[in-house]
Every structure is written in C-alpha cells, then in structure tokens.
C-alpha cells in the first residue's frame, strides 16, 4: 500500500509540473524566396542619354536594398558607368578614395550630368500634349513627361483640362462635385471619366442609329397614297390602270352603237 501511495504521489507531482511549464507553440515554417531586381542600364555620360531617367532607376534600385553601405553604393554605381561617365567616376575615386560618401557622390554626379533644360523641354511638351481618343495612352505619356516637368497643383490640372474633350470634362464634373484634395485624385477622376466616354462611344458604334431602327416601322405603316408617290408605287399604279381601262373602239363602230341590226328578209306567203 505504501509503495502504491508513493507511486501515485509521484505521478500527480509530475502531472502538476508539466501543467506549470509554458507550452511552446510551433509556428508553421514559411518558405520565402529572396527577391532580386535587375540592374539598371549603363550610363555613358552623353547628352543624348537622359540622365534623369537613368538616375531615377538607380535610386529605385537602391531603395530596394536599404542595407547597402555608402562604399558599396558608390562602387555599384561606378560599375554601371561607361565612356566619359566612367572616366569621371575613376577620377573622383583617385581623388577621394574611401573618404567619399554617398551623399557627396550622388550630389556630384547629378551636378555633372543632370541637364537643366530637360525640365524646361518636358514642360513645353506637356503643354502641347493632347488627348487623341485613348485615355490610357495620354496618361502614360503625361506621367512620363511630368517626371521631368514636375507640374503640380493648379498648373497640372490646367494642362490636363486643356488637353481633354468637353465630353470627358462633363463626365468628370457629373461624378465629382467637390474640389480634389490632391493631384492624384484629380488625375484618377479624369482617367475614369475618359474611360467612361470611350466605352460609351464604343457601344454607340455597335448599335444601329435611331433612323435605321425607325425605317422598318415607317415602311410598314406607309399609306396607299404614300406608296403611290414612290417610283415603285407609280409604276405599279400605271400597270393596274392599263389592265382595267376599257378597250378603245374604232369611230365607225362607236357611231353604229344603239341602232337595230337588220334581220334576214321576210318571205311572202
């Protein structure tokens, strides 16, 4: 009995100890692939190449890898340079070496190759850009030019309004009575209005015009007098008149009408 009691007490103590220990939850293991971005194209330093476009792709790439250090950034950008731009990078490295910083390097390369007239040219092209029936194509070109033009606020909205048709403006105003809080809301509302107008025009093309729809009804309800006025109706009327008109007789025959026709001579008894 004593042994059974001791064993029972040991089991109870063990169960109590297990209940007091914290439960460890096993989280499901999720396999995640490490994403990679393709390197931007090279830059040769020529005026025919848009530095602003190239530099924007560089900064976007570096933003995807925020843990990159200054010296790594400088070396990586240098690997993308060719031609005169590569010569500029090597000269800077020979001058500053490891003392260079990313803030100074990025400011220096922008000052060296950013074309100050690029923004002016983009603003002129943005003002000349007009909607030509494809709202998607318009805004693709608009956003590309505005990367350099940097139009915002009233200036941006005025350029877009002047480029749109009256149908699109009426569609946008009918769905947006209040002022827009920001430029993106204005652009999205204009884009959606353009899509609606284009869909309506596409639908009108596949539908019959109203006059074509009413034509069978007019033909079905045409009166006898109306049919006679048409060329086919006139010919039909003439044919009916010719068949029903009395036959013309010679004048001599008409003169003898109504006289008694003499019979054979009577024989005397």
Secondary structure, DSSP 4 states (H G I P E B T S, - for coil): -HHHHHHHHHHHHHHHHHHHSPPPP-PPP---PPP--PPPPPB---TTS-HHHHHHHHHHHHHH-TT--HHHHHHHHHHHB-HHHHHHHHHHHHHHGGG--HHHHHHHHHHHH--THHHHHHHHHHHH----S-HHHHHHHHHHHHHHH---HHHHHHHHHHHS-HHHHHHHHHH--SPPSSHHHHHHHHHHHHHHHHHHHHHHHHSPPHHHHHHHHHHHT--HHHHHHSHHHHHHHHHHHHHHSPPP--HHHHHTTTSPPP-PPPPP-
